[in-house]
């Protein structure tokens, strides 16, 4: 994002990101205006253009930042063990990462339709890199005979959709803790890929 020399960009930039993410998650990209984002941050609407050229770029930057953070966090994990252990590690990592970021996750998945074709393709490349982490685990498990996954790419998308869906309904302080949710979801994931 462009920055005004001498401004408090290290403060205002993150505030714009946070406000835009919250507003888009609550109301949808099409309904949110740059004026609303500016009001939430406490700056004039024109000041936003010191940080981003337009609303489409702002949306894409939010979504790309989320995916890059996810890729970096996944790269720091160890998924190299036996396939079942790797799948459990991936499941627990995915749940923990996404529950900490419910609003960015919602925007990253639900606003794909709002991206220009060029931005959509760029984001899809990042998403496919993440999906390949899980697909590789599933392929290893299939090769070892411990998983039954006729189409690892389709299974990957189904599992990620199931796990990511937690962010739409799970709330801290509810009946189940995060660890309890992970303990319940792991057998479902394992059962989805276990041979007959």
PyMOL commands that place a pseudoatom at each C-alpha (Angstrom):
pseudoatom trace, name=CA, resn=UNK, resi=1, chain=A, elem=C, hetatm=0, pos=[0.000, 0.000, 0.000]
pseudoatom trace, name=CA, resn=UNK, resi=2, chain=A, elem=C, hetatm=0, pos=[1.139, 3.543, -0.699]
pseudoatom trace, name=CA, resn=UNK, resi=3, chain=A, elem=C, hetatm=0, pos=[2.082, 5.559, 2.344]
pseudoatom trace, name=CA, resn=UNK, resi=4, chain=A, elem=C, hetatm=0, pos=[2.265, 9.269, 3.027]
pseudoatom trace, name=CA, resn=UNK, resi=5, chain=A, elem=C, hetatm=0, pos=[5.757, 10.315, 4.063]
pseudoatom trace, name=CA, resn=UNK, resi=6, chain=A, elem=C, hetatm=0, pos=[5.807, 11.325, 7.692]
pseudoatom trace, name=CA, resn=UNK, resi=7, chain=A, elem=C, hetatm=0, pos=[2.372, 9.873, 8.465]
pseudoatom trace, name=CA, resn=UNK, resi=8, chain=A, elem=C, hetatm=0, pos=[1.650, 7.394, 11.211]
pseudoatom trace, name=CA, resn=UNK, resi=9, chain=A, elem=C, hetatm=0, pos=[1.455, 4.617, 8.630]
pseudoatom trace, name=CA, resn=UNK, resi=10, chain=A, elem=C, hetatm=0, pos=[2.595, 1.957, 11.069]
pseudoatom trace, name=CA, resn=UNK, resi=11, chain=A, elem=C, hetatm=0, pos=[-0.531, 2.750, 13.112]
pseudoatom trace, name=CA, resn=UNK, resi=12, chain=A, elem=C, hetatm=0, pos=[-3.056, 3.836, 10.490]
pseudoatom trace, name=CA, resn=UNK, resi=13, chain=A, elem=C, hetatm=0, pos=[-2.287, 1.061, 7.996]
pseudoatom trace, name=CA, resn=UNK, resi=14, chain=A, elem=C, hetatm=0, pos=[-3.100, -1.776, 10.429]
pseudoatom trace, name=CA, resn=UNK, resi=15, chain=A, elem=C, hetatm=0, pos=[-6.189, 0.128, 11.632]
pseudoatom trace, name=CA, resn=UNK, resi=16, chain=A, elem=C, hetatm=0, pos=[-7.437, 0.362, 8.056]
pseudoatom trace, name=CA, resn=UNK, resi=17, chain=A, elem=C, hetatm=0, pos=[-6.811, -3.349, 7.556]
pseudoatom trace, name=CA, resn=UNK, resi=18, chain=A, elem=C, hetatm=0, pos=[-8.639, -4.217, 10.772]
pseudoatom trace, name=CA, resn=UNK, resi=19, chain=A, elem=C, hetatm=0, pos=[-11.604, -1.933, 10.080]
pseudoatom trace, name=CA, resn=UNK, resi=20, chain=A, elem=C, hetatm=0, pos=[-11.970, -3.086, 6.478]
pseudoatom trace, name=CA, resn=UNK, resi=21, chain=A, elem=C, hetatm=0, pos=[-11.811, -6.745, 7.497]
pseudoatom trace, name=CA, resn=UNK, resi=22, chain=A, elem=C, hetatm=0, pos=[-14.479, -6.328, 10.182]
pseudoatom trace, name=CA, resn=UNK, resi=23, chain=A, elem=C, hetatm=0, pos=[-16.822, -4.280, 8.003]
pseudoatom trace, name=CA, resn=UNK, resi=24, chain=A, elem=C, hetatm=0, pos=[-16.511, -6.596, 5.009]
pseudoatom trace, name=CA, resn=UNK, resi=25, chain=A, elem=C, hetatm=0, pos=[-17.023, -9.668, 7.200]
pseudoatom trace, name=CA, resn=UNK, resi=26, chain=A, elem=C, hetatm=0, pos=[-20.177, -8.145, 8.703]
pseudoatom trace, name=CA, resn=UNK, resi=27, chain=A, elem=C, hetatm=0, pos=[-21.769, -6.474, 5.687]
pseudoatom trace, name=CA, resn=UNK, resi=28, chain=A, elem=C, hetatm=0, pos=[-20.114, -7.896, 2.571]
pseudoatom trace, name=CA, resn=UNK, resi=29, chain=A, elem=C, hetatm=0, pos=[-17.670, -6.257, 0.205]
pseudoatom trace, name=CA, resn=UNK, resi=30, chain=A, elem=C, hetatm=0, pos=[-20.292, -4.765, -2.107]
pseudoatom trace, name=CA, resn=UNK, resi=31, chain=A, elem=C, hetatm=0, pos=[-22.113, -3.008, 0.742]
pseudoatom trace, name=CA, resn=UNK, resi=32, chain=A, elem=C, hetatm=0, pos=[-19.040, -1.444, 2.375]
pseudoatom trace, name=CA, resn=UNK, resi=33, chain=A, elem=C, hetatm=0, pos=[-17.798, 1.922, 1.161]
pseudoatom trace, name=CA, resn=UNK, resi=34, chain=A, elem=C, hetatm=0, pos=[-14.413, 3.521, 1.521]
pseudoatom trace, name=CA, resn=UNK, resi=35, chain=A, elem=C, hetatm=0, pos=[-16.175, 6.294, 3.451]
pseudoatom trace, name=CA, resn=UNK, resi=36, chain=A, elem=C, hetatm=0, pos=[-17.421, 3.749, 6.006]
pseudoatom trace, name=CA, resn=UNK, resi=37, chain=A, elem=C, hetatm=0, pos=[-13.937, 2.304, 6.416]
pseudoatom trace, name=CA, resn=UNK, resi=38, chain=A, elem=C, hetatm=0, pos=[-12.488, 5.785, 6.874]
pseudoatom trace, name=CA, resn=UNK, resi=39, chain=A, elem=C, hetatm=0, pos=[-15.120, 6.676, 9.476]
pseudoatom trace, name=CA, resn=UNK, resi=40, chain=A, elem=C, hetatm=0, pos=[-14.355, 3.477, 11.400]
pseudoatom trace, name=CA, resn=UNK, resi=41, chain=A, elem=C, hetatm=0, pos=[-10.649, 4.377, 11.439]
pseudoatom trace, name=CA, resn=UNK, resi=42, chain=A, elem=C, hetatm=0, pos=[-11.295, 8.052, 12.216]
pseudoatom trace, name=CA, resn=UNK, resi=43, chain=A, elem=C, hetatm=0, pos=[-9.725, 9.552, 9.096]
pseudoatom trace, name=CA, resn=UNK, resi=44, chain=A, elem=C, hetatm=0, pos=[-11.049, 11.401, 6.054]
pseudoatom trace, name=CA, resn=UNK, resi=45, chain=A, elem=C, hetatm=0, pos=[-12.093, 9.155, 3.162]
pseudoatom trace, name=CA, resn=UNK, resi=46, chain=A, elem=C, hetatm=0, pos=[-9.394, 10.684, 0.970]
pseudoatom trace, name=CA, resn=UNK, resi=47, chain=A, elem=C, hetatm=0, pos=[-6.734, 9.567, 3.446]
pseudoatom trace, name=CA, resn=UNK, resi=48, chain=A, elem=C, hetatm=0, pos=[-7.440, 5.924, 2.613]
pseudoatom trace, name=CA, resn=UNK, resi=49, chain=A, elem=C, hetatm=0, pos=[-6.054, 6.475, -0.857]
pseudoatom trace, name=CA, resn=UNK, resi=50, chain=A, elem=C, hetatm=0, pos=[-2.658, 7.150, 0.689]
pseudoatom trace, name=CA, resn=UNK, resi=51, chain=A, elem=C, hetatm=0, pos=[-2.697, 3.452, 1.654]
pseudoatom trace, name=CA, resn=UNK, resi=52, chain=A, elem=C, hetatm=0, pos=[-4.524, 1.817, -1.233]
pseudoatom trace, name=CA, resn=UNK, resi=53, chain=A, elem=C, hetatm=0, pos=[-5.471, 2.929, -4.738]
pseudoatom trace, name=CA, resn=UNK, resi=54, chain=A, elem=C, hetatm=0, pos=[-9.019, 1.511, -4.590]
pseudoatom trace, name=CA, resn=UNK, resi=55, chain=A, elem=C, hetatm=0, pos=[-11.421, -0.785, -2.756]
pseudoatom trace, name=CA, resn=UNK, resi=56, chain=A, elem=C, hetatm=0, pos=[-10.650, -3.799, -4.993]
pseudoatom trace, name=CA, resn=UNK, resi=57, chain=A, elem=C, hetatm=0, pos=[-6.945, -3.548, -4.183]
pseudoatom trace, name=CA, resn=UNK, resi=58, chain=A, elem=C, hetatm=0, pos=[-7.750, -3.231, -0.498]
pseudoatom trace, name=CA, resn=UNK, resi=59, chain=A, elem=C, hetatm=0, pos=[-9.828, -6.421, -0.621]
pseudoatom trace, name=CA, resn=UNK, resi=60, chain=A, elem=C, hetatm=0, pos=[-7.163, -8.308, -2.534]
pseudoatom trace, name=CA, resn=UNK, resi=61, chain=A, elem=C, hetatm=0, pos=[-4.446, -7.143, -0.141]
pseudoatom trace, name=CA, resn=UNK, resi=62, chain=A, elem=C, hetatm=0, pos=[-6.511, -8.360, 2.840]
pseudoatom trace, name=CA, resn=UNK, resi=63, chain=A, elem=C, hetatm=0, pos=[-7.063, -11.757, 1.263]
pseudoatom trace, name=CA, resn=UNK, resi=64, chain=A, elem=C, hetatm=0, pos=[-3.487, -12.141, 0.049]
pseudoatom trace, name=CA, resn=UNK, resi=65, chain=A, elem=C, hetatm=0, pos=[-2.092, -11.201, 3.475]
pseudoatom trace, name=CA, resn=UNK, resi=66, chain=A, elem=C, hetatm=0, pos=[-4.280, -13.864, 5.072]
pseudoatom trace, name=CA, resn=UNK, resi=67, chain=A, elem=C, hetatm=0, pos=[-3.145, -16.551, 2.637]
pseudoatom trace, name=CA, resn=UNK, resi=68, chain=A, elem=C, hetatm=0, pos=[0.518, -15.604, 2.958]
pseudoatom trace, name=CA, resn=UNK, resi=69, chain=A, elem=C, hetatm=0, pos=[0.261, -15.744, 6.755]
pseudoatom trace, name=CA, resn=UNK, resi=70, chain=A, elem=C, hetatm=0, pos=[-1.375, -19.171, 6.457]
pseudoatom trace, name=CA, resn=UNK, resi=71, chain=A, elem=C, hetatm=0, pos=[1.350, -20.429, 4.114]
pseudoatom trace, name=CA, resn=UNK, resi=72, chain=A, elem=C, hetatm=0, pos=[4.099, -19.138, 6.405]
pseudoatom trace, name=CA, resn=UNK, resi=73, chain=A, elem=C, hetatm=0, pos=[2.495, -20.749, 9.453]
pseudoatom trace, name=CA, resn=UNK, resi=74, chain=A, elem=C, hetatm=0, pos=[2.015, -24.059, 7.619]
pseudoatom trace, name=CA, resn=UNK, resi=75, chain=A, elem=C, hetatm=0, pos=[5.626, -24.017, 6.450]
pseudoatom trace, name=CA, resn=UNK, resi=76, chain=A, elem=C, hetatm=0, pos=[6.729, -23.828, 10.088]
pseudoatom trace, name=CA, resn=UNK, resi=77, chain=A, elem=C, hetatm=0, pos=[4.848, -27.046, 10.929]
pseudoatom trace, name=CA, resn=UNK, resi=78, chain=A, elem=C, hetatm=0, pos=[6.241, -30.568, 10.715]
pseudoatom trace, name=CA, resn=UNK, resi=79, chain=A, elem=C, hetatm=0, pos=[3.996, -32.710, 8.524]
pseudoatom trace, name=CA, resn=UNK, resi=80, chain=A, elem=C, hetatm=0, pos=[6.747, -35.163, 7.617]
pseudoatom trace, name=CA, resn=UNK, resi=81, chain=A, elem=C, hetatm=0, pos=[5.803, -38.004, 9.962]
pseudoatom trace, name=CA, resn=UNK, resi=82, chain=A, elem=C, hetatm=0, pos=[3.775, -41.104, 9.086]
pseudoatom trace, name=CA, resn=UNK, resi=83, chain=A, elem=C, hetatm=0, pos=[0.700, -40.148, 7.031]
pseudoatom trace, name=CA, resn=UNK, resi=84, chain=A, elem=C, hetatm=0, pos=[-1.863, -40.561, 9.811]
pseudoatom trace, name=CA, resn=UNK, resi=85, chain=A, elem=C, hetatm=0, pos=[0.215, -38.529, 12.268]
pseudoatom trace, name=CA, resn=UNK, resi=86, chain=A, elem=C, hetatm=0, pos=[0.808, -35.892, 9.590]
pseudoatom trace, name=CA, resn=UNK, resi=87, chain=A, elem=C, hetatm=0, pos=[-2.915, -35.715, 8.834]
pseudoatom trace, name=CA, resn=UNK, resi=88, chain=A, elem=C, hetatm=0, pos=[-3.730, -35.260, 12.509]
pseudoatom trace, name=CA, resn=UNK, resi=89, chain=A, elem=C, hetatm=0, pos=[-1.077, -32.531, 12.798]
pseudoatom trace, name=CA, resn=UNK, resi=90, chain=A, elem=C, hetatm=0, pos=[-2.504, -30.773, 9.743]
pseudoatom trace, name=CA, resn=UNK, resi=91, chain=A, elem=C, hetatm=0, pos=[-6.063, -31.041, 11.088]
pseudoatom trace, name=CA, resn=UNK, resi=92, chain=A, elem=C, hetatm=0, pos=[-5.146, -29.564, 14.457]
pseudoatom trace, name=CA, resn=UNK, resi=93, chain=A, elem=C, hetatm=0, pos=[-2.996, -26.847, 12.880]
pseudoatom trace, name=CA, resn=UNK, resi=94, chain=A, elem=C, hetatm=0, pos=[-5.741, -25.825, 10.445]
pseudoatom trace, name=CA, resn=UNK, resi=95, chain=A, elem=C, hetatm=0, pos=[-8.361, -25.621, 13.180]
pseudoatom trace, name=CA, resn=UNK, resi=96, chain=A, elem=C, hetatm=0, pos=[-6.170, -23.606, 15.568]
pseudoatom trace, name=CA, resn=UNK, resi=97, chain=A, elem=C, hetatm=0, pos=[-4.973, -21.185, 12.885]
pseudoatom trace, name=CA, resn=UNK, resi=98, chain=A, elem=C, hetatm=0, pos=[-8.435, -20.487, 11.509]
pseudoatom trace, name=CA, resn=UNK, resi=99, chain=A, elem=C, hetatm=0, pos=[-10.275, -20.167, 14.824]
pseudoatom trace, name=CA, resn=UNK, resi=100, chain=A, elem=C, hetatm=0, pos=[-7.865, -17.377, 15.760]
pseudoatom trace, name=CA, resn=UNK, resi=101, chain=A, elem=C, hetatm=0, pos=[-8.807, -15.467, 12.595]
pseudoatom trace, name=CA, resn=UNK, resi=102, chain=A, elem=C, hetatm=0, pos=[-12.552, -15.856, 12.039]
pseudoatom trace, name=CA, resn=UNK, resi=103, chain=A, elem=C, hetatm=0, pos=[-13.098, -12.520, 10.272]
pseudoatom trace, name=CA, resn=UNK, resi=104, chain=A, elem=C, hetatm=0, pos=[-10.120, -12.726, 7.880]
pseudoatom trace, name=CA, resn=UNK, resi=105, chain=A, elem=C, hetatm=0, pos=[-11.080, -16.335, 7.112]
pseudoatom trace, name=CA, resn=UNK, resi=106, chain=A, elem=C, hetatm=0, pos=[-14.657, -15.343, 6.319]
pseudoatom trace, name=CA, resn=UNK, resi=107, chain=A, elem=C, hetatm=0, pos=[-13.477, -12.573, 3.997]
pseudoatom trace, name=CA, resn=UNK, resi=108, chain=A, elem=C, hetatm=0, pos=[-10.868, -14.804, 2.326]
pseudoatom trace, name=CA, resn=UNK, resi=109, chain=A, elem=C, hetatm=0, pos=[-13.395, -17.529, 1.518]
pseudoatom trace, name=CA, resn=UNK, resi=110, chain=A, elem=C, hetatm=0, pos=[-16.687, -15.679, 1.035]
pseudoatom trace, name=CA, resn=UNK, resi=111, chain=A, elem=C, hetatm=0, pos=[-15.471, -12.717, -0.992]
pseudoatom trace, name=CA, resn=UNK, resi=112, chain=A, elem=C, hetatm=0, pos=[-13.653, -14.627, -3.726]
pseudoatom trace, name=CA, resn=UNK, resi=113, chain=A, elem=C, hetatm=0, pos=[-16.580, -13.717, -5.978]
pseudoatom trace, name=CA, resn=UNK, resi=114, chain=A, elem=C, hetatm=0, pos=[-15.787, -10.027, -5.474]
pseudoatom trace, name=CA, resn=UNK, resi=115, chain=A, elem=C, hetatm=0, pos=[-12.267, -10.230, -6.892]
pseudoatom trace, name=CA, resn=UNK, resi=116, chain=A, elem=C, hetatm=0, pos=[-11.362, -9.250, -10.427]
pseudoatom trace, name=CA, resn=UNK, resi=117, chain=A, elem=C, hetatm=0, pos=[-10.361, -12.244, -12.579]
pseudoatom trace, name=CA, resn=UNK, resi=118, chain=A, elem=C, hetatm=0, pos=[-6.680, -11.328, -12.296]
pseudoatom trace, name=CA, resn=UNK, resi=119, chain=A, elem=C, hetatm=0, pos=[-6.823, -11.016, -8.507]
pseudoatom trace, name=CA, resn=UNK, resi=120, chain=A, elem=C, hetatm=0, pos=[-8.855, -14.211, -8.247]
pseudoatom trace, name=CA, resn=UNK, resi=121, chain=A, elem=C, hetatm=0, pos=[-6.197, -16.130, -10.185]
pseudoatom trace, name=CA, resn=UNK, resi=122, chain=A, elem=C, hetatm=0, pos=[-3.423, -14.755, -7.982]
pseudoatom trace, name=CA, resn=UNK, resi=123, chain=A, elem=C, hetatm=0, pos=[-5.278, -15.761, -4.830]
pseudoatom trace, name=CA, resn=UNK, resi=124, chain=A, elem=C, hetatm=0, pos=[-6.105, -19.192, -6.238]
pseudoatom trace, name=CA, resn=UNK, resi=125, chain=A, elem=C, hetatm=0, pos=[-2.396, -19.835, -6.771]
pseudoatom trace, name=CA, resn=UNK, resi=126, chain=A, elem=C, hetatm=0, pos=[-1.801, -19.182, -3.075]
pseudoatom trace, name=CA, resn=UNK, resi=127, chain=A, elem=C, hetatm=0, pos=[-4.750, -21.348, -2.044]
pseudoatom trace, name=CA, resn=UNK, resi=128, chain=A, elem=C, hetatm=0, pos=[-3.507, -24.211, -4.216]
pseudoatom trace, name=CA, resn=UNK, resi=129, chain=A, elem=C, hetatm=0, pos=[-0.086, -24.016, -2.583]
pseudoatom trace, name=CA, resn=UNK, resi=130, chain=A, elem=C, hetatm=0, pos=[-1.737, -24.499, 0.802]
pseudoatom trace, name=CA, resn=UNK, resi=131, chain=A, elem=C, hetatm=0, pos=[-4.016, -27.258, -0.452]
pseudoatom trace, name=CA, resn=UNK, resi=132, chain=A, elem=C, hetatm=0, pos=[-1.001, -29.099, -1.836]
pseudoatom trace, name=CA, resn=UNK, resi=133, chain=A, elem=C, hetatm=0, pos=[0.298, -29.492, 1.725]
pseudoatom trace, name=CA, resn=UNK, resi=134, chain=A, elem=C, hetatm=0, pos=[-2.720, -31.621, 2.582]
pseudoatom trace, name=CA, resn=UNK, resi=135, chain=A, elem=C, hetatm=0, pos=[-2.886, -33.312, -0.818]
pseudoatom trace, name=CA, resn=UNK, resi=136, chain=A, elem=C, hetatm=0, pos=[0.716, -34.485, -0.394]
pseudoatom trace, name=CA, resn=UNK, resi=137, chain=A, elem=C, hetatm=0, pos=[-0.152, -36.049, 2.975]
pseudoatom trace, name=CA, resn=UNK, resi=138, chain=A, elem=C, hetatm=0, pos=[-3.155, -37.807, 1.456]
pseudoatom trace, name=CA, resn=UNK, resi=139, chain=A, elem=C, hetatm=0, pos=[-1.094, -39.112, -1.468]
pseudoatom trace, name=CA, resn=UNK, resi=140, chain=A, elem=C, hetatm=0, pos=[1.527, -40.515, 0.901]
pseudoatom trace, name=CA, resn=UNK, resi=141, chain=A, elem=C, hetatm=0, pos=[-1.172, -42.215, 2.912]
pseudoatom trace, name=CA, resn=UNK, resi=142, chain=A, elem=C, hetatm=0, pos=[-2.778, -43.673, -0.203]
pseudoatom trace, name=CA, resn=UNK, resi=143, chain=A, elem=C, hetatm=0, pos=[0.599, -44.965, -1.416]
pseudoatom trace, name=CA, resn=UNK, resi=144, chain=A, elem=C, hetatm=0, pos=[1.175, -46.612, 1.978]
pseudoatom trace, name=CA, resn=UNK, resi=145, chain=A, elem=C, hetatm=0, pos=[-2.289, -48.153, 1.923]
pseudoatom trace, name=CA, resn=UNK, resi=146, chain=A, elem=C, hetatm=0, pos=[-3.448, -46.380, 5.087]
pseudoatom trace, name=CA, resn=UNK, resi=147, chain=A, elem=C, hetatm=0, pos=[-5.804, -43.936, 3.299]
pseudoatom trace, name=CA, resn=UNK, resi=148, chain=A, elem=C, hetatm=0, pos=[-8.480, -44.632, 0.710]
pseudoatom trace, name=CA, resn=UNK, resi=149, chain=A, elem=C, hetatm=0, pos=[-8.637, -41.428, -1.358]
pseudoatom trace, name=CA, resn=UNK, resi=150, chain=A, elem=C, hetatm=0, pos=[-9.461, -42.062, -5.026]
pseudoatom trace, name=CA, resn=UNK, resi=151, chain=A, elem=C, hetatm=0, pos=[-9.053, -38.322, -5.753]
pseudoatom trace, name=CA, resn=UNK, resi=152, chain=A, elem=C, hetatm=0, pos=[-6.694, -36.629, -3.257]
pseudoatom trace, name=CA, resn=UNK, resi=153, chain=A, elem=C, hetatm=0, pos=[-7.381, -33.128, -4.652]
pseudoatom trace, name=CA, resn=UNK, resi=154, chain=A, elem=C, hetatm=0, pos=[-11.142, -33.443, -4.177]
pseudoatom trace, name=CA, resn=UNK, resi=155, chain=A, elem=C, hetatm=0, pos=[-10.675, -34.979, -0.720]
pseudoatom trace, name=CA, resn=UNK, resi=156, chain=A, elem=C, hetatm=0, pos=[-8.383, -32.079, 0.177]
pseudoatom trace, name=CA, resn=UNK, resi=157, chain=A, elem=C, hetatm=0, pos=[-11.013, -29.512, -0.709]
pseudoatom trace, name=CA, resn=UNK, resi=158, chain=A, elem=C, hetatm=0, pos=[-13.746, -31.409, 1.136]
pseudoatom trace, name=CA, resn=UNK, resi=159, chain=A, elem=C, hetatm=0, pos=[-11.651, -31.686, 4.310]
pseudoatom trace, name=CA, resn=UNK, resi=160, chain=A, elem=C, hetatm=0, pos=[-10.555, -28.056, 4.209]
pseudoatom trace, name=CA, resn=UNK, resi=161, chain=A, elem=C, hetatm=0, pos=[-14.160, -26.927, 3.720]
pseudoatom trace, name=CA, resn=UNK, resi=162, chain=A, elem=C, hetatm=0, pos=[-15.271, -29.004, 6.706]
pseudoatom trace, name=CA, resn=UNK, resi=163, chain=A, elem=C, hetatm=0, pos=[-12.482, -27.742, 8.948]
pseudoatom trace, name=CA, resn=UNK, resi=164, chain=A, elem=C, hetatm=0, pos=[-12.760, -24.110, 7.887]
pseudoatom trace, name=CA, resn=UNK, resi=165, chain=A, elem=C, hetatm=0, pos=[-16.517, -24.197, 8.419]
pseudoatom trace, name=CA, resn=UNK, resi=166, chain=A, elem=C, hetatm=0, pos=[-15.858, -24.214, 12.158]
pseudoatom trace, name=CA, resn=UNK, resi=167, chain=A, elem=C, hetatm=0, pos=[-15.210, -20.481, 12.010]
pseudoatom trace, name=CA, resn=UNK, resi=168, chain=A, elem=C, hetatm=0, pos=[-18.855, -19.810, 11.118]
pseudoatom trace, name=CA, resn=UNK, resi=169, chain=A, elem=C, hetatm=0, pos=[-20.279, -21.232, 14.320]
pseudoatom trace, name=CA, resn=UNK, resi=170, chain=A, elem=C, hetatm=0, pos=[-17.617, -21.903, 16.970]
pseudoatom trace, name=CA, resn=UNK, resi=171, chain=A, elem=C, hetatm=0, pos=[-17.332, -19.310, 19.719]
pseudoatom trace, name=CA, resn=UNK, resi=172, chain=A, elem=C, hetatm=0, pos=[-14.918, -19.292, 22.656]
pseudoatom trace, name=CA, resn=UNK, resi=173, chain=A, elem=C, hetatm=0, pos=[-16.761, -19.679, 25.943]
pseudoatom trace, name=CA, resn=UNK, resi=174, chain=A, elem=C, hetatm=0, pos=[-19.318, -22.034, 24.454]
pseudoatom trace, name=CA, resn=UNK, resi=175, chain=A, elem=C, hetatm=0, pos=[-20.041, -25.631, 25.418]
pseudoatom trace, name=CA, resn=UNK, resi=176, chain=A, elem=C, hetatm=0, pos=[-16.791, -26.961, 23.919]
pseudoatom trace, name=CA, resn=UNK, resi=177, chain=A, elem=C, hetatm=0, pos=[-13.222, -25.701, 24.110]
pseudoatom trace, name=CA, resn=UNK, resi=178, chain=A, elem=C, hetatm=0, pos=[-10.977, -25.429, 21.075]
pseudoatom trace, name=CA, resn=UNK, resi=179, chain=A, elem=C, hetatm=0, pos=[-9.098, -28.566, 22.115]
pseudoatom trace, name=CA, resn=UNK, resi=180, chain=A, elem=C, hetatm=0, pos=[-12.348, -30.475, 22.534]
pseudoatom trace, name=CA, resn=UNK, resi=181, chain=A, elem=C, hetatm=0, pos=[-13.473, -29.374, 19.073]
pseudoatom trace, name=CA, resn=UNK, resi=182, chain=A, elem=C, hetatm=0, pos=[-10.173, -30.564, 17.579]
pseudoatom trace, name=CA, resn=UNK, resi=183, chain=A, elem=C, hetatm=0, pos=[-10.546, -33.860, 19.447]
pseudoatom trace, name=CA, resn=UNK, resi=184, chain=A, elem=C, hetatm=0, pos=[-14.007, -34.312, 17.899]
pseudoatom trace, name=CA, resn=UNK, resi=185, chain=A, elem=C, hetatm=0, pos=[-13.022, -33.272, 14.387]
pseudoatom trace, name=CA, resn=UNK, resi=186, chain=A, elem=C, hetatm=0, pos=[-9.894, -35.393, 14.128]
pseudoatom trace, name=CA, resn=UNK, resi=187, chain=A, elem=C, hetatm=0, pos=[-11.779, -38.746, 14.149]
pseudoatom trace, name=CA, resn=UNK, resi=188, chain=A, elem=C, hetatm=0, pos=[-14.143, -37.363, 11.487]
pseudoatom trace, name=CA, resn=UNK, resi=189, chain=A, elem=C, hetatm=0, pos=[-11.201, -36.440, 9.267]
pseudoatom trace, name=CA, resn=UNK, resi=190, chain=A, elem=C, hetatm=0, pos=[-9.528, -39.792, 9.872]
pseudoatom trace, name=CA, resn=UNK, resi=191, chain=A, elem=C, hetatm=0, pos=[-12.768, -41.629, 9.164]
pseudoatom trace, name=CA, resn=UNK, resi=192, chain=A, elem=C, hetatm=0, pos=[-13.191, -39.788, 5.871]
pseudoatom trace, name=CA, resn=UNK, resi=193, chain=A, elem=C, hetatm=0, pos=[-9.930, -41.226, 4.517]
pseudoatom trace, name=CA, resn=UNK, resi=194, chain=A, elem=C, hetatm=0, pos=[-9.698, -44.588, 6.281]
pseudoatom trace, name=CA, resn=UNK, resi=195, chain=A, elem=C, hetatm=0, pos=[-9.952, -47.640, 4.017]
pseudoatom trace, name=CA, resn=UNK, resi=196, chain=A, elem=C, hetatm=0, pos=[-13.360, -49.438, 3.944]
for i in range(1, 196): cmd.bond("trace and resi %d" % i, "trace and resi %d" % (i + 1))
show_as sticks, trace
zoom trace
